[in-house]
Amino acid sequence: MQNIVELFQERVREGVHNKRPLRIRGGGTKDWYGQRLDGDVLDTREYAGIVDYEPTELVITARCGTPLADIEAALAERGQMLAFEPPHFGSRATLGGAIAAGLSGPRRANSGAVRDFVLGCTLLDGKGDVLRFGGQVMKNVAGYDVSRLLAGSLGTLGLLLDVSVKVLPRAPREATLVFDGVAEVEALRNLNEWAGQPLPVSASCWHDGVLALRLSGANAAVDAAIRSLGGDVMPDCSRFWADLREQRHGFFEGDMPLLRLSVPSTVGAIVLGRAQLIEWGGAQRWLRAPGDAATAERIRATVRAAGGHATLFRGGDKSVGVFQPLAPAVARIHERLKTGFDPAGIFNPGRMY
Ligand SMILES: Cc1cc2nc3c(=O)[nH]c(=O)nc-3n(C[C@H](O)[C@H](O)[C@H](O)COP(=O)(O)OP(=O)(O)OC[C@H]3O[C@@H](n4cnc5c(N)ncnc54)[C@H](O)[C@@H]3O)c2cc1C
């Protein structure tokens, strides 16, 4: 494995020397995500394998090219899970890609996001140096938390070589309640009310009048919640949430561009004249809309006024900017970080900014 790291280092130094950028790529399952792809592919897949897994310590450390499915299988054997439920978007998804993409699944609103679970990492920077940040313990709070910064950096700051991630035990019981004929406004009101109560809610989804609520926890807690909330219990619910996470739910079918709206969960219905699917207790709203620049701008302005931001998640005219433009001061911080880690601009140019 040391040889592979040395090879990666050589590629980086060659890239800097020849002024040829590199495009970090795992399984390429998220190639459609972000601004644009540029540079010679640096494939991470050979650098794979679980380095260390201590179920009693609730930490797993693995190399970036390790398939996400392998990580999840190892954890499942010990009754544990990645609580941020990363979407795979294809069978070849890797751990490095999942952390770099920074996407979280249905449990995010209740358990936390990808970055909340990253404890440490080894990074290959834009000079070809191997840097270690953070550690393998949950109490590690020393210093500037660079490893968390890398979650969602889309490979623009460096190549994640290995990552230590905090894992959690699976709940002994999981059940999903379905409420039919619930209007959007009512669904949002209910979700916000439930969020303020001691209920073992672990995910929610509203679309087209149907509200689904997942409960995870001790048997007694889930039973009590079912009794107090009512609704119908969905059979075989794990499939439903996996399909939602992987965007195989019927809402995601077809080629109409997909926008991801991130707003405070308490924001009421955002009327955009388009079908929406609402997750994360109201904080994440998916919208299908024509992908032209004018429509995207209009939606972005509405969402900004509601205190959130909109990402052109799939499809559409990327010239409008996939990610919401950053405030000038924040953009300057991003630029300085990029220059600090990758002075020659060798990694994933243009993927994010
Ligand atoms: C033994 C083995 C054999 C395999 N065989 C195959 C095969 O035959 N065919 C196949 O297609 N796949 C194969 N895979 C799986 C494949 O390598 C991974 O699924 C793939 O790397 C997943 O990446 P991704 O789709 O999650 O993210 P990607 O879409 O590749 O990346 C998402 C984003 O993260 C960035 N990124 C990715 N990795 C890093 C990183 N380490 N550091 C910083 N940024 C990063 C990317 O640049 C991009 O911006 C194999 C894996 C192993 C371990």
The ligand as a Gaussian input file, in Angstrom:
#p B3LYP/6-31G(d) Opt

LIG

0 1
 C      -10.777000      -4.131000      -4.824000
 C      -11.709000      -3.159000      -5.513000
 C      -12.092000      -3.386000      -6.803000
 C      -12.938000      -2.501000      -7.464000
 N      -13.266000      -2.718000      -8.742000
 C      -13.951000      -1.803000      -9.415000
 C      -14.188000      -1.937000     -10.803000
 O      -13.784000      -2.913000     -11.420000
 N      -14.859000      -0.977000     -11.447000
 C      -15.291000       0.129000     -10.793000
 O      -15.856000       1.029000     -11.438000
 N      -15.142000       0.272000      -9.467000
 C      -14.467000      -0.669000      -8.768000
 N      -14.274000      -0.515000      -7.438000
 C      -15.011000       0.483000      -6.680000
 C      -14.590000       1.883000      -6.938000
 O      -13.233000       2.100000      -6.821000
 C      -15.231000       2.787000      -5.926000
 O      -16.537000       2.533000      -5.802000
 C      -15.132000       4.256000      -6.247000
 O      -13.864000       4.659000      -5.947000
 C      -16.205000       5.077000      -5.550000
 O      -16.035000       6.421000      -5.572000
 P      -17.366000       7.272000      -5.419000
 O      -18.251000       6.872000      -6.507000
 O      -17.860000       7.094000      -4.034000
 O      -16.967000       8.764000      -5.513000
 P      -16.540000       9.620000      -6.782000
 O      -17.729000       9.959000      -7.634000
 O      -15.416000       8.940000      -7.453000
 O      -16.043000      10.909000      -6.072000
 C      -16.900000      11.923000      -5.490000
 C      -16.055000      13.160000      -5.245000
 O      -15.082000      12.880000      -4.262000
 C      -13.787000      13.102000      -4.771000
 N      -12.972000      12.054000      -4.221000
 C      -13.116000      10.735000      -4.403000
 N      -12.211000      10.079000      -3.680000
 C      -11.494000      11.020000      -3.036000
 C      -10.420000      10.979000      -2.147000
 N       -9.892000       9.830000      -1.768000
 N       -9.885000      12.137000      -1.672000
 C      -10.407000      13.324000      -2.049000
 N      -11.440000      13.435000      -2.896000
 C      -11.965000      12.297000      -3.380000
 C      -13.920000      13.028000      -6.261000
 O      -12.918000      13.755000      -6.940000
 C      -15.267000      13.639000      -6.438000
 O      -15.168000      15.045000      -6.385000
 C      -13.429000      -1.374000      -6.782000
 C      -13.035000      -1.144000      -5.469000
 C      -12.165000      -2.023000      -4.837000
 C      -11.751000      -1.751000      -3.441000

